[in-house]
């Protein structure tokens, strides 16, 4: 082209063609120049080349490619068949015919793709298309055979290695996938598809930090890769951080993608931005009214607005669709339990056994799950699920199970073993990860309300936890003269909703200062881990006592709690521990509380000694602090 300027080249070629109108080569060059200049449509000139030289397959191939790019598949097929009648030994024509037919008729694509390979065995494009064809036909064996042949004949073809790393139609990685991806990237380190596959493999093997690094490489190569931004958003979301910015970027890149909009809605409602979440969910449903994820997210947004009847209705709709049925049912369980529909709630709660992200779905035991069979002469394994607080809350059902006969083995988090070692009804206690003895059945502690038909605390909140003997530290004895109050202001930072159950530092300081304004109050900081220094960093007082070393475990903390007059805590394990031993316990709750605390009441049937202080509005901890301070004599 003249000086690299396609517009100028087109002008010159038009003048030359006017002098020699039957010159097919110049006509073909003119079409290329027009396409590069994005000015006039090149299609009439491509057709003209096939008229001038109907027996030249290259000109026919150029026209077929242009028609495919324009989305005119039927006409491209017609031209391909016409050209093949004249040039049946030209492999590219067979390849294009097969590739055009493949999306709609993979079975019909087999013959032309095989013919293309018969004419040019080492054609990597034909081998890749034939492998895709076998994948569309669910013939994984034939697909893998073709890809192995591609690796032998064209080891320099990176896409072949990447295709070899994936399975059938769903594209899942197969055995040896990591080796194939490494080989492909060794051939072409700038191929974003290879880095995408490497990130997917890291994600599937549970390596979030490696997944993040590899995905960032994808975005360096393709800054507008929707899947890359979605992956980073998902990683942040699963780690309890905000994924809104990444999901918003994905939705901006693909504004008509119902999946991208649904992901954004899910992240927004996690941040209490329920109005925006509903708007994004509606947009997603406008593009795909039957998208299970969008229906599920819309139900979740209504839950976060405490429209529980509306949440149940939308989640029930999501349950009718494949792909999200069990997750939507699990979410419906939370709405039912929060609203007091306990029998329906515990029935729906069992759906979590089939939800990939639940704690119990990945557990594998040789014995069958217990469904209420007779236990006399048999051994039942009860295993912990979710967090420490859940374990403490649900062990209360064990005596009712033990009363049915048989032996009960309790498998729990290692940190809880000293606390629960002598719990009534347990024949043997095992730390999770240790070898298990033989057993006949297994089930989760959190399935016991449904299996027993006892949907709340069978003892109406009475204390049920007896502590092992443990002498108190000297610091506790020194504070015996006044009121001893334990304080916990944040939960597990790994919990995805920890932001909703943690006091901001300014509210924490105001609460502590208000408590210490009573001259007879000593504060015991029961908080360990991240944020544990916040109270002492902001308030210098000899009446703030930290947990001594040696007591920063559950048995030690429980021993100290037993000597306190009151525990004030956000919704975390300390509330369950204090309530289970019957100590006065004030629990500070988010406006949309966890299902177990129900709505519109300041007491709970789970713990008789507990009192609940609720946010009036989402995020309004200031009013909660005011009511706590007003309630303390």
JOMO-V757815 format. One record per residue. N is the residue number from 1. RES is the residue in one small letter. PSI is psi in whole degrees, -180 to 180 (* if undefined). BURIAL is b if it has 9 or more other C-alpha atoms within 8 Angstrom, else e. Layout:
n={N;N}
res={RES;RES}
psi={PSI;PSI}
burial={BURIAL;BURIAL}
//
This chain:
n={1;2;3;4;5;6;7;8;9;10;11;12;13;14;15;16;17;18;19;20;21;22;23;24;25;26;27;28;29;30;31;32;33;34;35;36;37;38;39;40;41;42;43;44;45;46;47;48;49;50;51;52;53;54;55;56;57;58;59;60;61;62;63;64;65;66;67;68;69;70;71;72;73;74;75;76;77;78;79;80;81;82;83;84;85;86;87;88;89;90;91;92;93;94;95;96;97;98;99;100;101;102;103;104;105;106;107;108;109;110;111;112;113;114;115;116;117;118;119;120;121;122;123;124;125;126;127;128;129;130;131;132;133;134;135;136;137;138;139;140;141;142;143;144;145;146;147;148;149;150;151;152;153;154;155;156;157;158;159;160;161;162;163;164;165;166;167;168;169;170;171;172;173;174;175;176;177;178;179;180;181;182;183;184;185;186;187;188;189;190;191;192;193;194;195;196;197;198;199;200;201;202;203;204;205;206;207;208;209;210;211;212;213;214;215;216;217;218;219;220;221;222;223;224;225;226;227;228;229;230;231;232;233;234;235;236;237;238;239;240;241;242;243;244;245;246;247;248;249;250;251;252;253;254;255;256;257;258;259;260;261;262;263;264;265;266;267;268;269;270;271;272;273;274;275;276;277;278;279;280;281;282;283;284;285;286;287;288;289;290;291;292;293;294;295;296;297;298;299;300;301;302;303;304;305;306;307;308;309;310;311;312;313;314;315;316;317;318;319;320;321;322;323;324;325;326;327;328;329;330;331;332;333;334;335;336;337;338;339;340;341;342;343;344;345;346;347;348;349;350;351;352;353;354;355;356;357;358;359;360;361;362;363;364;365;366;367;368;369;370;371;372;373;374;375;376;377;378;379;380;381;382;383;384;385;386;387;388;389;390;391;392;393;394;395;396;397;398;399;400;401;402;403;404;405;406;407;408;409;410;411;412;413;414;415;416;417;418;419;420;421;422;423;424;425;426;427;428;429;430;431;432;433;434;435;436;437;438;439;440;441;442;443;444;445;446;447;448;449;450;451;452;453;454;455;456;457;458;459;460;461;462;463;464;465;466;467;468;469;470;471;472;473;474;475;476;477;478;479;480;481;482;483;484;485;486;487;488;489;490;491;492;493;494;495;496;497;498;499;500;501;502;503;504;505;506;507;508;509;510;511;512;513;514;515;516;517;518;519;520;521;522;523;524;525;526;527;528;529;530;531;532;533;534;535;536;537;538;539;540;541;542;543;544;545;546;547;548;549;550;551;552;553;554;555;556;557;558;559;560;561;562;563;564;565;566;567;568;569;570;571;572;573;574;575;576;577;578;579;580;581;582;583;584;585;586;587;588;589;590;591;592;593;594;595;596;597;598;599;600;601;602;603;604;605;606;607;608;609;610;611;612;613;614;615;616;617;618;619;620;621;622;623;624;625;626;627;628;629;630;631;632;633}
res={x;x;x;x;x;x;x;x;x;x;x;x;x;x;x;x;x;x;x;x;x;x;x;x;x;x;x;x;x;x;x;x;x;x;x;x;x;x;x;x;x;x;x;x;x;x;x;x;x;x;x;x;x;x;x;x;x;x;x;x;x;x;x;x;x;x;x;x;x;x;x;x;x;x;x;x;x;x;x;x;x;x;x;x;x;x;x;x;x;x;x;x;x;x;x;x;x;x;x;x;x;x;x;x;x;x;x;x;x;x;x;x;x;x;x;x;x;x;x;x;x;x;x;x;x;x;x;x;x;x;x;x;x;x;x;x;x;x;x;x;x;x;x;x;x;x;x;x;x;x;x;x;x;x;x;x;x;x;x;x;x;x;x;x;x;x;x;x;x;x;x;x;x;x;x;x;x;x;x;x;x;x;x;x;x;x;x;x;x;x;x;x;x;x;x;x;x;x;x;x;x;x;x;x;x;x;x;x;x;x;x;x;x;x;x;x;x;x;x;x;x;x;x;x;x;x;x;x;x;x;x;x;x;x;x;x;x;x;x;x;x;x;x;x;x;x;x;x;x;x;x;x;x;x;x;x;x;x;x;x;x;x;x;x;x;x;x;x;x;x;x;x;x;x;x;x;x;x;x;x;x;x;x;x;x;x;x;x;x;x;x;x;x;x;x;x;x;x;x;x;x;x;x;x;x;x;x;x;x;x;x;x;x;x;x;x;x;x;x;x;x;x;x;x;x;x;x;x;x;x;x;x;x;x;x;x;x;x;x;x;x;x;x;x;x;x;x;x;x;x;x;x;x;x;x;x;x;x;x;x;x;x;x;x;x;x;x;x;x;x;x;x;x;x;x;x;x;x;x;x;x;x;x;x;x;x;x;x;x;x;x;x;x;x;x;x;x;x;x;x;x;x;x;x;x;x;x;x;x;x;x;x;x;x;x;x;x;x;x;x;x;x;x;x;x;x;x;x;x;x;x;x;x;x;x;x;x;x;x;x;x;x;x;x;x;x;x;x;x;x;x;x;x;x;x;x;x;x;x;x;x;x;x;x;x;x;x;x;x;x;x;x;x;x;x;x;x;x;x;x;x;x;x;x;x;x;x;x;x;x;x;x;x;x;x;x;x;x;x;x;x;x;x;x;x;x;x;x;x;x;x;x;x;x;x;x;x;x;x;x;x;x;x;x;x;x;x;x;x;x;x;x;x;x;x;x;x;x;x;x;x;x;x;x;x;x;x;x;x;x;x;x;x;x;x;x;x;x;x;x;x;x;x;x;x;x;x;x;x;x;x;x;x;x;x;x;x;x;x;x;x;x;x;x;x;x;x;x;x;x;x;x;x;x;x;x;x;x;x;x;x;x;x;x;x;x;x;x;x;x;x;x;x;x;x;x;x;x;x;x;x;x;x;x;x;x;x;x;x;x;x;x;x}
psi={147;114;26;15;103;-32;-45;-39;-40;-40;-45;-44;-37;-41;-41;-40;-32;-31;-36;76;-17;14;102;-36;-47;-38;-41;-42;-36;-42;-42;-44;-42;-40;-42;-35;-13;41;-88;155;129;-12;-45;-34;-34;-42;-37;-36;-38;-23;-40;-45;79;-17;2;108;-24;-41;-39;-39;-42;-42;-42;-43;-41;-40;-40;-44;-31;-4;16;71;-47;-42;-36;-40;-42;-46;-37;-44;-38;-42;-37;-28;-30;-33;70;-11;14;108;-34;-33;-42;-40;-48;-39;-46;-42;-34;-40;-29;-48;-37;-28;75;-33;-40;-19;-19;-51;-51;-35;-40;-37;-40;-41;-34;-32;-28;88;-38;13;109;-35;-42;-40;-42;-43;-38;-40;-43;-38;-47;-36;-42;-30;7;30;82;-34;-48;-39;-47;-35;-43;-42;-36;-38;-40;-41;-32;-46;-33;67;-16;0;98;-43;-30;-43;-40;-39;-35;-24;-16;163;-128;-140;-33;-7;19;145;152;177;136;8;-40;-38;-44;-41;-43;-40;-41;-42;-27;-32;-45;95;-6;8;111;-31;-39;-42;-34;-45;-41;-40;-41;-42;-41;-38;-44;-25;10;39;79;-39;-41;-39;-44;-45;-46;-38;-36;-33;-42;-44;-23;-41;-35;85;-24;30;114;-44;-35;-47;-36;-42;-45;-37;-41;-42;-43;-43;-46;-23;5;7;170;130;11;-46;-43;-45;-35;-39;-43;-41;-32;-37;-39;74;-15;12;113;-34;-46;-43;-38;-42;-42;-42;-41;-42;-37;-42;-26;-30;18;18;62;-35;-47;-38;-42;-39;-43;-37;-41;-40;-44;-43;-26;-35;-30;90;-18;21;113;-42;-40;-40;-43;-44;-35;-41;-41;-38;-41;-38;-44;-17;4;25;78;-38;-42;-41;-45;-39;-46;-37;-33;-38;-43;-32;-21;-4;144;155;-24;6;-49;-39;-41;-37;-39;-43;-37;-34;-43;-39;-41;-46;-42;-35;3;8;76;-46;-46;-39;-47;-31;-48;-30;-26;-16;-21;-22;-22;11;122;-31;-1;160;-32;-21;-28;-6;135;122;148;-34;158;163;139;131;19;10;160;140;-6;125;8;168;130;128;121;126;148;157;143;-133;179;-42;-38;-41;-48;-39;-37;-7;-17;-21;-8;-44;-36;-33;-45;-31;-16;-1;168;173;145;122;132;119;116;175;138;-37;-20;-8;-48;-35;-37;12;-35;27;137;138;-7;122;-34;140;138;133;135;132;-16;159;142;144;176;144;161;-33;165;155;171;149;-36;-2;-8;-39;-41;-44;-33;-16;20;99;-10;-170;121;-18;17;45;8;150;144;1;119;131;143;147;135;118;141;149;160;-34;-33;-44;-33;-19;19;-17;-29;-160;130;117;126;146;131;129;0;151;-160;120;-17;-14;131;-21;25;-29;-33;-10;37;136;130;153;-36;-40;-36;-46;-42;-39;-48;-43;-37;-38;-42;-13;-18;123;-23;8;132;135;132;116;105;5;134;165;-160;143;2;-23;-6;-41;-49;-31;-31;-24;120;107;137;-6;12;118;122;158;125;155;140;-16;9;43;176;-38;-42;-44;-42;-38;-41;-44;-37;-21;1;159;-26;142;126;121;150;178;86;-173;-30;-36;-41;-42;-47;-42;-36;-25;5;18;147;128;125;122;125;124;146;159;-37;93;168;152;-32;-17;-1;-161;154;38;151;11;176;141;-12;-38;113;-29;4;147;138;135;117;147;141;-35;154;126;-3;80;-22;-43;-31;-45;-42;-45;-35;-47;-36;-30;-18;120;*}
burial={e;e;e;e;e;b;b;e;b;b;e;e;b;b;e;b;b;e;e;e;e;e;b;b;e;b;b;b;b;b;b;b;b;b;b;e;e;e;e;e;b;b;b;e;b;b;b;b;b;b;e;b;b;b;e;b;b;e;b;b;b;b;b;b;b;b;b;b;e;e;e;b;b;e;e;b;b;e;b;b;b;e;b;b;e;e;b;e;e;b;b;e;b;b;b;b;b;b;b;b;b;b;e;e;e;b;e;b;b;b;e;b;b;b;b;b;b;e;b;e;e;b;e;b;e;b;b;b;b;b;b;b;b;b;b;b;e;e;b;b;e;b;b;b;e;b;b;b;e;b;b;e;e;b;b;e;b;b;e;b;b;b;b;b;b;b;b;b;e;e;e;e;b;e;e;e;b;b;e;b;b;e;b;b;b;e;b;e;e;e;b;b;e;b;b;b;b;b;b;b;b;b;b;e;e;e;b;b;e;b;b;b;e;b;b;b;b;b;b;e;b;e;e;e;b;b;e;b;b;b;b;b;b;b;b;b;b;e;b;b;e;b;b;b;e;b;b;b;b;b;b;e;e;b;e;e;b;b;b;b;b;b;b;b;b;b;b;b;b;e;e;e;b;b;e;b;b;b;b;b;b;b;b;b;b;e;b;e;e;e;b;b;b;b;b;b;b;b;b;b;b;b;b;b;e;e;b;b;e;b;b;b;b;b;b;b;b;b;b;e;b;e;e;b;b;b;b;b;b;b;b;b;b;b;b;b;b;b;b;e;b;b;e;b;b;b;b;b;b;b;b;b;e;e;b;e;e;b;e;b;b;e;e;e;e;e;e;e;e;b;e;e;e;e;b;e;e;b;b;b;b;b;b;b;b;e;e;b;b;b;b;b;b;b;e;b;b;b;b;e;b;b;e;b;b;b;b;b;b;b;b;b;b;e;e;b;b;e;b;e;e;e;e;e;b;b;e;e;b;b;b;e;e;e;e;e;e;e;b;b;b;b;b;b;b;b;b;b;b;b;b;b;e;b;b;e;b;e;e;b;b;b;b;e;e;e;b;e;e;e;e;e;e;e;e;b;e;e;b;e;e;e;b;b;b;b;b;b;b;b;b;e;b;e;b;b;e;b;e;e;b;b;b;e;e;e;b;b;b;b;b;b;b;b;b;b;e;e;e;e;b;b;b;b;b;b;b;e;e;e;e;b;e;e;b;b;e;e;e;e;e;e;e;b;b;e;b;e;e;e;b;b;e;b;b;b;b;b;b;b;b;b;e;b;b;b;b;b;b;b;b;b;b;b;b;b;b;b;b;b;b;b;b;b;b;b;b;b;b;b;b;b;b;e;b;e;e;b;e;e;e;e;e;b;b;b;b;b;b;b;b;b;b;b;b;e;e;b;e;b;b;e;b;b;b;e;b;b;b;e;e;e;e}
//
